[in-house]
Each structure stands twice: as structure tokens, then as C-alpha cells.
């Protein structure tokens, strides 16, 4: 990092700095959400469209696990890189960058090998073996997702490492380029090859995104990825694990919760599963936007925490929470008053859903309930990101697993037992409220510690 950039990070005005860093990450996260939506939208025009939408939705939960591994190494190495930069320790920062990248790529390669060997059993499990067309489409799509696993993993790692260095623009270019390419390739490949073509499009897009992100690390202001800097040191891996585990828990358990939800929903109807897939795509815009805002705060948090600028950390936190909450309120109001329009917008006009009215009814109800509580997600998410960046990994992990595991999965089964399918629809809203309460409690403990550190420094 250049001296000028370092000075801006520790002395520049907090609000403009976070906005400047957040805009590229918001764009990249939102484009990624559109990229995920694109596959759902275009496959809705193939034969047996309900099954095709359901199949892609099921495989998205598996993709999320692959991405979670990339986030694990990206956040784990990235937040240490930012703190080391704050301490002006570039040598160790290079080691963390190399270890994070090469381990991420290796894990992705292992997923490819094992996934292709056990392709049929994995697909049967993900689809609950309920419908022959869901199975066929899911297998076609999963094959290409598995081939791209090493690039998907390491792209998420490189993206986060670049962000934590304060270079969010290059990270955005790398991630969004692949997403934009996928949007253009989808209709071309799906027209000739159906869901199998959607998988090809995703694979090609992942290669492009990975290539651009790796080239971005060669820019002079960034830490270069060199194999000579790779040292499998137990301490380094432990630190990466501590820093990355909250992300792995958050992303991985989110995938698990969606998978459990899919397996439960498919027992009711294919229409219910298709509606959940579309609503999840819509809500992913809110999640992506909030994650992007929080990611703009993370490098500011890490570098200032490393430089012992604790007041700047707190100032940045409160601004980021306010920023995210206002954005979520606007998003929520749009979903509440335009629910049916949004759901139909996210499905190709030529889609031949077997029970369109039931699909719309379920989708509207799901979207309404989730919109009522999504406004709380900004506070919970930014609190989680701050604790993770500061190295408060245990509390960050507790909060990370709260929304989609600690609260969601038990609530899902309890509410289903009490209210049936209506209970399933209410589950995410209840989980968001409970997570918000836990976030307040954990934040109080962190701020007490920061106050003590401020007194020690003064």
C-alpha cells in the first residue's frame, strides 16, 4: 500500500471514505446477485420450467458452500492483511495473501475431484430424488459448477484480499466482469443446451472473473500473489481460520439452511420450491447490497484497529449501520408494495408454470414476511463484520451462525409443526428478529473492550 493511501485510511474523513470503498463493493455484490438471478430467469423458459427453476435453486445452495470456502480464506487472510498494513508489516501480509490464495484454489480442486466422482449421489441428495426432471436439470447444472469450483473459490478469496487492501475498484471489476459475461452468455447457451447451457455459461464466466482478479494482484499498489511467499505455518493457518471461520459459518450455514428449506418445501409442491427460489433471488439483492456496504467498512475498520484508532472504528461502525438500514428500509417498502410485480418480473414471460396462481400466492406471502424483518439485517451484519475484522472470532461466529442456523433451522421445524406451510413462510422473519437481539448484546461487550483499550492507549 502506498503511503498516501495509508494516510487516507487512518486520517481521512470517515463517511466519504466508507462511501468511496462501499460503492464498488455494492456494485460488485449487486451484479453478482443479478448474475445469480440470470440463470433462474433464463432457464424458466425451457421445457418443464417449474422443475428447471427448482433445480437451479437447489444447486445454488451447493454453490454457496463453494463460495463459503472462498470467503473463509478471503476474509481470514484479508482481515489480517488489513491489520498488518495498519502495523506497516508488509512482509507478513504477503505470506497471508499467498497462503489464503493457494489453499483456496486447492480446496476448490478437491471439491471438483470428489464432486465429479460422486455426482449422482450428490444430485440425488440435493433434489431429494423427488422428480426425474428436477434431478436431470440439477445434474446438468451441477456438473459445470463442479468444474469451476477452483476458480469460484479462489475468485472469492482474491476479491476479499483486494478489498481489505483498500482497492475495492479492482475487486469490483474482477467480480462483475464474469457476472456480466454470464448474463450475455446465458440466453445463447440455454437456447441450444437448456439448463446444461446455463452451467457452461457460468463456468466460462468464472474463468474470466478469476483471470482478471489474479491479474489485478500484479498492480504495483497491491500485494502480489507469489508461491515463494507460501509458507504452511501453523500460526498463519490458525490466524486465517480464526478470521475466516465466521464467514465460513455464515455462508456455509446459509447454504445448509436453504438446502434444508428446499428439502422441506419440495414435500409440499414443486410450485412452493420454485416460489422460494425466486423470492430467495429477490432477497439476495438486499443481502448483497448490505454485504457490499459492510465490506466498504471492513478495510477502514481493520486498518484503523491495527493503527489503534479506536474512535474512528466506532464512528465508521455507526455510519455504516445507518447507511445499510436506510437502504434496507427503501428495499423493504418496494417489496411490500410491489411484491407481485417483482415476482412476475423475475420470471420469463414465456414461462409455463404448472400452477401459476399458487406460485404467485406463495411468493407474495414469502416476500412480505421476509421484507418486514430484513431492515434489521443491516445492524446484525455490520456488527458481525466489525467483530470478524477486529479478530473477535468467537462472537463473530456466534452471530454469523445465528441468522441461518442457530435460529433458522430449529424455528423452521418448530413453526412447521405448529402452523404447517405458513410456519415455513414465517421462519426467516423470526430468525432475523432473534439475530438482531443477539447482535445488540454482543456489540455491548465489544464496545466495552474498545473503551478499555482507549483508556490504555491514552
C-alpha angles and dihedrals in degrees: 000000000000119000091244093054091048092051091050091051095053101032108022123105106283102220099050089042094054092044091050092051094040098053096067092044092048090051093048093047093046093048088050089053089051089048090054090047092050094067091049092047099048098042088054086079097059124097112284089021096179090058091044093053090046093049094051090047091053093050091049087069089056091046088053090059090053090048090048090061090052090050090048092059094034097052092034094055096029099058090049090048090055093049092046089051088051087054090045091240102141096160094064090041089061090052093052091049093052096044093047094049100044095044090049093052091046092052090050090051090051090052089052094052097044093039095054091047092052098032096130098046092046092050092047090052095047094049095038084231089266102135132025094219094048088051094048095047093044092051092049092051096041093054092066094039088057092050090054096045097105091051094043092051097046094041090061089048094051092044092056095043090055092048094051089054088058095253100119095150095065090044089053094050092051096048099039095047091064092044093051091048090052091053090055096042097046099076091044098052097033091054091061103026107024117210089350087062091052087058092050090051092051092048094051091047092051091054092053094047092049093049094052093046092051091048089051091062088064093065111113096245094054133077107259120229107235127168089218087067092055109108117165093219116168092221093052092049091047091052092047089049092050092048096042103039095083089056092046090049093046098045097033096048090045087059091046092049091050089048092051090046091051092049091050095044095049088063088065101044145312087247090060092051092047091049091050090050092054094044090049089054091051093047090047087072090061092045092047093048091050093046089051092052091048092048089057087059097046100076090045089050095046098045094044092045089052089048089049093243093144098162089057090052092055094043090051092048096055093045092050093049091051091047093050095044095052090049091050093049090055091047092048093052091051091052094046096050099033102034099129092043091053094048094050090044090058093056124072111255089233093056114131102206113182094227107018096170093054090046091054093045093053092043094052093050093048092048093049096051094045092047092056093062103028089088088073092057094080093064094044094046098047090046089052093048093049093051091047093050091048091052096252088137101160094054092039090053093049090053092042093056093040101080100044105024118012091048107014104054098044090043090050094058095039094049092044090053091050103037106013115217092352087062090054090053092052096047101090093048092053092046091052092052093049092047091052091055092051091048091057091052094048093045091056090057092049094049091050089056092047090052091054091049090050090053091049092050093048 
